[in-house]
Amino acid sequence: MSRRSRREYIRTQRARYRSASRAEKGRILDEGCKLFGMHRKSLTRALNRPVVRACRKAGHPKRYGAELLGPLRKICPAAEFICSKRLKAAMPVYVRFYERHHGPLDPQVRDDLLAASPSTLDRVLKPIRAKRKGLCGTRAVRRLEGQIPIRTHFRDVEGPGTLEVDTVAHGGGSSEGQFVWSFTLTDIWSGWTENRAIWHKSARQIVARLRDIEQRLSFDVVAVDSDNGGEFINHHLWRYFYNRAQRVHFTRSRPYHKNDQAHVEQKQWTHVRQLLGYERFEDRQLVEMIDDLYRNEWRALQNFILPNVRLTSKTRRGGRVVRRYTAPATPCDRLLASDNISDAEKEKLRRERDSLDPYELHKRIEAKLKAIFDRVRLTQKPATQKKRLKGARALRPKRSQKTPLQPSIAA
C-alpha cells in the first residue's frame, strides 16, 4: 500500500487503539503489521502519537498566484532573463506590447504584473531560472607597457565617453588554432555597450571595430581602458588614440586583476556568454553572422529596452558591505538625461527607441541565433566536439541565468 494509505489507516485506528483492551490492541497491531509490513514498535509509536492539527502559516497571505507565471514565461525570454530589479523597471514596456504578440491579458493579471515587487518576481520566476558558470582568459604582453599608464578604477565619472574594452574567446575551452572572438566596449557612465565579432583578435581588426563603433556613438570618446592583451597593447591602437586632434586617454589595468575592469567583465557575461555560450566557433563565415546580430537587434535590445543599475555607494558595516544602486534605467535614458549630448543626437536616440518592439526584437534574435548554431552544427569538426568544454551546453546556450547586481553597472 502507498504511504498515504498507511497514514489514513493510522489516523482512523488511533482512537480505536487508545480505547481498546490489551488483547484488542494486540490484534490491531497484528493487523497493521501484516497490512503494511511495519515493525511492531514503530506502529505502536504511530498509534500513540498525539494528533497535530495543521496550523495556518504565519505571515501575510499570498497576493500573487500561479497566474503570473504564464505571462512571465513569455516576457522573461523576450527580456533576456534580466534580474528582477531591472525587469520591474522594464515591465511597463513589455506589458504594453504583450497583447499584440500573445493575445489578451486579464486586467487583474496586468495590474499584478505592474504592481509586483522585484522580490515577488524573484519568487515567481525561481522555477524557470538556471545557473551557469563563466569563463574568462587573456594573455599579457610587455610591449608599450611603459608608455601606457595603469589605472585601477574610475572615480568621479560625470558623463559619457569613458570606456572599457575587452575580448571574449569562442574557442570551446581550447586556444588551439583560429576561431571567432567577441569584442566588447562599454561606457562606464551610461552602461551603453557595443559588441562586434572578429576573427582571431588581430590588432587591425580591433582598430577597425573601434572606428566603426565610434561612428555610431552619440558621444565623444574621452578615455579608453583595456587589459594587457596583445590585441590592445600594440602600436596600431596606440597610434589610433594618439594621432588625432582630441587625444584619447589610453590606460590599462593591472595584470591578473580582472576586477580592475569590472564594468566590461560583467558585460562579457550578460552580453556575450549568455547569448552565445561556450561553444567553439571555428568557421570564418560565423563572424559576419554574429556581427550582424551584435550590430542590430542585440545592440537595440540592450541599449534601448533593457534597464540596468549603477552603483552609487559601498558602506562597510562590520563584516558586511552594503551597496546602494540607482533606480534601473536604460543606457538610452541616461544619455537623454546627459548635458553632454547634443539635441540632434538626442532626437536620433528618441526616434530609434520609439521604433522598437521588444517582442519583434526577441523573435529576430532567436531566428539569427538558430541560423548561427545550425551553421556551427554543420561545420564543427568531430575532434572539436570531443573537446567541448565540460559543463557547457552543446550547440546552444540556455539563456536563463538570473543576472546578479555587480559592484559595477549591471548590464
N, C-alpha and C positions, 0 to 999 in steps of 0.2 A: 504494500500500500504506500501511497505517497505521504510525504511529511505533513501535508495539510490534513489528510485523513487522520493521521495519528494525533495531531493537535486537537482536532474536532472530537475524536474519541475520548481523549483525556479530559477535555472540557466537560463532556456530557457525563462521564463516570465519576468526576471529582466529588460531587455532592453525595452520590450513592455510596462511594467508598468510605467517606467520613462517617456516615451514619450506620454502616454495616457492622455486623459482628465479626469476631476474629475469623471464624470459618468462612463467612461470606467474603471478607477481604482476601482470603487466600484464593478463593475461586475467581475473583475479579483479576487478581494478579496472574493466575494461571492463564486466564482467557487473554489478557493483554500481551503476555509474553509469547503466547502461541500465535496471536494475530500479527504482531509487529516484530517479533524477534528481539525484543528489548531485554536487557538484563533486569532481573527482578528488583534489585536495589534502585536502579535508575527509574523504573516505572513507579516504585514506591515514592521516591522523591517528587516525581512529577505530579502524582495524585495528591500529595500532601502540600504541595506548593500553593500559597495563597493566590487568589485571583487578583491580578493587577489591572486596573482599569486604564485604558489608554487616555493619557492626558492631552489636552489641546496644546499644540506647540506654542510656546511663548513668542511674543512679538506681534508686529502689525500683520494682518492678513495680506495675502498676495493680491496685488492690484493688477499685475500684468501676467497673463497666462500664455499657454502654448500658441494662441492665435497670432502672436507676434513673430513666431519662428518662421512661418511660411513666407511672409513678405521679406523678412531679413535674409532668408536663404537666397533670395533673388537680388536683394540690394547689396549684400556684402561682396559677392564676386564682382559686381559692377564697380564697387568702390575699392577693389583690390585688397579686401580684408584688412583695412586700416584699423588702428586701435580705437577703442570705444570713445575716447575723448575727442578724437578727430571725426569719428563717424557721427557723433552727436552734432557737431558743427555743420557737417555736410548733409545731414538728414533732410532739411527742407528742400534742397535741390533734388535729391533722389526721390523723395515722396512726390514732388511736383511732376516728375516725368514718369512715375511708376505706372499710372493707369494707361498711358499711351502705349506701353510695351507689354504689360502683364494683365490688363483688364481692370475692372472696377475694384476699388479698395473700400472696405467697410468704413464708414465715417468714424466709428469708435476706434477701430484699429489705426486709422490715420492719425487721430488725436493722440493715441497711446504712443505711436512711433515718434511723434514730435515731442511728446512730454517725457518720455523715458530718459532717465539719467544715464550717464556713462556706466555707472556700476550695474544698473539694471541690464543694460545692453551686454555687459560682460557676462552676467549670469545666464542670460537667454542664449548667447552665442557660444557658450562653453562647449556644447557637444559637437560643434562643427568646426572647431579650430584645432590645428595640429601644430606640433613643434618641429622645427628644422634647425640644423646646425650650419654655421657659416664656415667660410674658407677664405683665407687671405694669404698673399705671398708677394714678395718683391725682392729684387736683388739690389744691393747697394753698390755704387761705383764711387770712384775717387776723383773724377775729372771735374774741374771747375769748383770744387768744394771750397777752396779758399776764397773765391770771389763771390760766392752766393751765401749770404748770412743765414744762420739758423734762427728759426722762430719756433717758440713752443706754444704760443697761444695768441689769439687776437682779443684785445680788450678795447672797449670804447669804440666799437664799430658803429657808426651813426648813420650809415646809408649804404646803398647797394654799390657793388664794384669790387669788393674784397672776396677773392675766390680761392677755393681749394680744389686741386685736381688729383686724380689717381687713375689707375688702370686695374681691371679685373681679368684674370686669365680664364678662358674657357677650354682648359686642357684636360678636363676629366680627372684631375689629380696627378697628372704627369706633365712635366715640362719638355718632354721629348718631341722633337720635330716642330713644325709650324702649325699654328691654329689661330682661331679668332680671339681677339681681346676686346673688352669694352672700355671705352674712355669716359670718365665721369667728371663733370665740372659742376660745382655748386657754389652759389653765392651765400655767404655766411649770414648776412643781414636779413635777406628776404626768404631764403630757402629755395630760390629758383634754381632748378637743376636741369642740365642738358647732358644727354648721353649720345655717344657715337660708337660705331663698330669699326675696328681696324684689323689689319692683318699683320700679326707678329710685331706689334707695337714699335715700329720704327720711328725715329725722331722726325723724319719728314712727314709721316702720316699724322703725328701728334700736332705739328705746326699747322698742317692743312685743316685738321679738325678744329683747332683753336680759331683759325681765321674764319672758318665757316660759322662757328658759334657766335663769334663777336659781331658778325654782320646781322645776326638775328636778335641780339640782346637789346633791351630797351634802355640800357645804361652803359656808361663808360667803365672800362676795366681800370681799376686803381692799383690793385696788388694781387699777386698770384703766389700761392704756396703749394709746394709739391713734396713728395717723398724723395729719397735719394736714388731712385731707379735711373738707369741709363737712358730711358726714354725721355726723361725730363732734364737731367743734368748733362747737357750737351751744348755744343756751340750753336746748333740750329735754333734751339729755343732761346738761348741767351741773346742771340742777335735779334730774334723776333721781338723780344720785350724791350731791348735797349736801343735799337735803331729806329726810333720813332720820335715824333715831336714831343709827345707827352709820355715820358718813360714810365714803364710799369715796374713797380717794386717787386722784385722776384726773390723769394725766400724758400728755404727748405726746412723740413722737420729733422729732429734728431734721429740718427739711425736706431732701428729696433724700438722706437717709441711711437707706435701707431696711434696712440691716443692724442698725439700732437695734431693729428688730422682727424679729430673725432667727427667733424661735420661730414666730410666726404666719405669716411669709412662707414658711417651709418647709412649714407645714401647707396653705397655699394650693395648693402643688404636689401634695402627696400626697393631700389630701382633696377637692380641687375639680378641678384641671386633669386629673389622671389619671383622674378619674371622668367628667367632662363634656366635656373637651377645650376647643376654642377656637371652637365654633360660635356663631352669633348666635341668641339666644332672644328673639324679639320678640312672642310670643304670651303674653298675660297668664295664660292657664289653665295654663301651664307652671309658674308659681310654686307652685301647690298641689301639682302632681305632684312637683316636685323637693323641695319642703319635706317631703312625706310620706316620700320616700326618706331625706332627711337625718335626720329626727326618729326614725326607727325602725331599719331594717336597717343603714344606714350608721353610725349612732351606735353600735349594738350591736357591729358588727364591729370598728370602730376602737378602741373603748374597753375591750371585754371580751375580744376574741380575739387581736388583733394586737399583739405586743410592740413597744416602742420602747426607745431608749437615751438616757441623759443624759450630757452632757459633764461630766467631773469635774475635768480639768486640761488646761492647754496649756503646754508647755515648749519654748522655742526652743533648738535645737541647731545652731549655725552658721546655715546658710541654710534649715533645716527647722524646722517647728513640729510637735512630737509631741503628739497629742491622746489622752487617755485617757477611756474611757467606762465607765459602769456595765454590769453584766450586763443583757441585754434583759429587760424586764418589761412587762406590760400596764399602762395607766393605772389600771385597777381594782385590780390587785395593789398598786400604790403607795398608793392610797387606803386599802386594807385594812391596810397596814402603818403608816399615819399615826396619831399620837396625837390629832390634831385632829378626827377623825371619830368621831361617837357610835356606840355599839354597835348601836343601832337602824338607823342608816344603813348600817353595815357589813353587817348581816343582809340588808337590801334588796339591796345590791350582790351578795352571795353568791347569793341566790335568783335574781336576774336572770341572773347569769353561768352558773349550773348549768342553766338552762332553755334555753340557746342551743346550736344545732347549726351549726357553721360552713359546712357544705355546703348546708344549707337556706337560710341567710342569703345565700350566694352565688347560689343559684337565684332567690331573690326579688329580689335586687339586679339581676340580669340581666334578669328579666322587667319590672321597673319601668323600667330603662334603655331597653329595647326600646320600651315604650309612650311614653316621653318622646321618643325620636328618631323614632318613627313620627309623633308629633304635630308635631314640627319639620318633617318632610318634607312633611306635608300643608299646613302653614300658612306656610312660608317663602316670602317674596316673590321673584320672579325677579331683581329688582335686587339683593337681598341675596346671592343665590347667586353673582352675578358678583363681589361684593366680598369673597368669602370669603378669610380670612387665608391668605396664601401659606405652604405647608408644613403647614397643619393638615389633618388627615384629615377628609374630608367626612362629616358627619352622625353619626359615631360614633368616639369616641377609641379608640386602640389602647392599652389599659391594661396595658402590658407593660414599663414602664420600671423598670430597677433603681434603687431608691431609695438615694442615697448618704448616708453619715453626714455630718451637718452640725455646725457649731460651736454647735448648739443641741440641743434634744430632737429626735431624728429620729422622724418620725411612724411 
